Amino acid sequence: MKALGVDNGGGCVELSLRTAKNGDYEPLSRPLFTYPAKSALAQKHVAEFAKFWLEKATSQDIVVEEVGYIPLDDGQKQQAMNTLQQAIDEAQGGSSGNSSGNGTQG
């Protein structure tokens, strides 16, 4: 398989790690998002897996070489980790005070 250059109106752009990462290789490159349900993040093993996945998201060996995606940069990773940690704290904090699950205390 051979990657082709694309012209999105600004001239032909060849595929490379740089052009895919900086958005020049459009419309064929785009961000990939994962959204674990907050209710799932209340489970420790799900929260730990989500953290593990994000920790590996900057690895060129894993993300580029093995999977073929563009890795996050350190700033993107930190922002995502902060957002994830906030969601985990909300999910686990909200689930620990009430075991009935219906939002009332009894």
N, C-alpha and C positions, 0 to 999 in steps of 0.2 A: 504494500500500500504506500502511496506517495502523497504527502501533504501538498496541497495547492495553495498558491498565493490568492488572496482575496482583495477585491477592490470595493470598498464601501463608499466610494465617491471621492476619496483623497489619494488615489493611486494604489498600485498593487503593493500589498504587504505580505511578506513571506512569514510562514509559521516559525516561531522560535519561542523559547521560554520567555524571553523579554517581551516580544510582541503580544503574546497571549496574556502575560501578567499585567502589562500596562494598558490593555484594552485596545491596542491598535489592530489586533487580528479579529475584527468584528465583521459580521455578526456571528462568527463561528466559535468565539470564546465567550464564556459567561461564568459568573460565580456559581458555585455549588453550595447549597445550604442544607443543613440537617436540623430538624426540629424535634427533639424528644419532647413528649408530652410532659407537662409539669407534674401530672399525677404519677407518671412513671419515674420521674426523678426523685420522688419520695422514697423509692426503693434504693437502698445503698448500692447494690450491684449495678443498677442502671446508671446512677450518678457517677460511679467510679469508671464505668466503661466510657461514658460521655467525656469525662476528663482525659482518660487515656487516649481516646480518638483525637481530641484537640491537641494534646501534647505531641502527637506524631504528625500533626498537620503541617509542620514546617520542615519535615525531613525530606530532603531531596531524594535520598535513596529509596524511601518507601513511596512517597507521593508521586514523584516523577518517574523513577526507573521501574518500579513494580506496577504502579497503577496507571500511570500516564496522565495524571492531573498536574495542575500548577500548585505548588505549595503556598501556604500563607506566609507572609513576612512576620517578623517578630511582633510588630505593632498590631497587626490584624489578629494574631494569635492571642495576644494579651487582652485585647478588647473582647474577643469571643469568650475567653476564659472568665473575664469579669462578669459578662452577661450570664454565662452558664452558672457561675457560682452564686449569683444573685437568685437565679431561678431555683437552684438546689436549696438554698437557704429558705426561700419562700415555701417550697414544696415540703421540705422536711420539717420546717418550723410549724407549718400549718397542720401537719399530720400528727405531730407528737402530742398536742394538747387535747385531742378529742379522738377517742378510739371508736366512737359510734359511727363517724363518717357522715352524719346528717347535718352538721353545723349547729347542733344544739347540745347543751350540756344537761346532764340529767340527774 
